[in-house]
Amino acid sequence: MHTEHTTHTWTTHSTHDTSEGLVGYQGCRCGAQRIVTVPTQSFAPVAEVAHRA
């Protein structure tokens, strides 16, 4: 794995909803990989907007 640079450029390969939030699998051009998670409680509330006819 080539990791001479100090700033990774992360590309998300996939994301998946889980019972505890969102999990994402990311990779850098150097070959480094990481898994990121976003807990459900940190999601912003979503509001539905009704459109009038």
N, C-alpha and C positions, 0 to 999 in steps of 0.2 A: 504494500500500500504506500503510495507516494503522498506524504503529508508535509512538505516543506513550507507551504504557505500558512499564514496565520489566520486568514479570514476564509471561512468556508462559504461556498455558494450552494445553499441547500435547495434541492429539488424534491418535491413531494411525489413519491411513487404511488402511494395509495393512502386512503383514510377509511376508517371504519367506526361506526357507532357502536358503543358498548353500553352495558348497564351503568357504568360509572362515568361515562363521558365519551370523548372522541380520542381515538388513537391514530397517529399518522406515522408512516414509515418514510424516511427521507434519506437521500444520498447526496454526496458531494462529488464533483468531477475528479477529486483526488482518490476516491475509493472509500472515504470515510462514510459511515452510516450511523444513523441515530433513530430512535423512536421517541416521538413527542406525544404528550397527552394533555388534554384539556378537560378538567373535571366538569361534570354536568352543572354544578352549582356556580360556575364562573360564566356560563352562557347568559347573555342579556335576554330579558323577557321579550317575547315576540307578540306583537299585537296584530290582530286581524282587522283589516279595513273593509268595511262594507261599501260597495259601490251602488249608488242610486241609479235606477234606470231612467 
